[in-house]
Amino acid sequence: MTSSNGPSAPASVPPAGDPTVGGSSPVADREALPDRIWTLPNALSVLRLLGVPLFLWLLLGPEADGWAVGVLMVSGVTDWLDGKLARWLDQSSKLGALLDPAADRLYIVSTLVALALREIVPVWVVALLLGRELVLGGMLLLLRRHGYPPLQVHYLGKAATLLLLYAFPLLLLTDGQGWVATLAEPFAWAFTIWGTALYLLAGLFYVIQVAGIIRSERAVAAPRTAQ
């Protein structure tokens, strides 16, 4: 799955200027997606989005951690399944490219806020992950200013998201008592640390891609200005 839909990229910028890790243009890949709405992968992404307020209420209202973990597990399964179905059924779409990462980020941000309010995760984890989202928000505004849609999600970002979605329910388990909390603690922190590291690295790749695209556009525009 990719990350968003939006206006067509300016044709003057050559794909060779896009510093994607995989060697293809993230803008061109996104713009090649069809304008589909009623697909099974999109329905799964909407279901995930609808689960966000329920998840937050379970965590901060009755503090029903077991049910909250269940909602998070369903979210993780549908996150994996919608991408698989989009490929198997050939149902990739620009709307799906928007909904999929939006749901990921909403779950990550909402979970961080809830865990921070309940003092389950330290402030540094929240600061790093939310800081990354703020930086990427600035990159999205910069792309929009130059007429580009958000870029395609990198596989590293998807891997980081999955690690964090595994880490959060384990962190909830560590808030309890007994052998389950003791057993869950090392795994919870392993997933949290690795997920945070990869999430930040994926954000760095995104910033590099944006900088490369803007730099290429300016390089193409400079000779025209000179003329």
ABEGO torsion letter per residue (X at the ends): XBABBEBBBBAABBAAABBBAAGBBAAAAAAABBBBABBAAAAAAAAAAAAAAAAAAAAABAGBAAAAAAAAAAAAAAAAAAAAAAAAAGABBAAAAAAAAAAAAAAAAAAAAAAAAAGABBAAAAAAAAAAAAAAAAAAAAAAAAGBBBBBBBAAAAAAAAAAAAAAAAAAAAABBEAAAAAAAAAAAAAAAAAAAAAAAAAAAAAAAAAAAAAAAAAAAAAAAAX
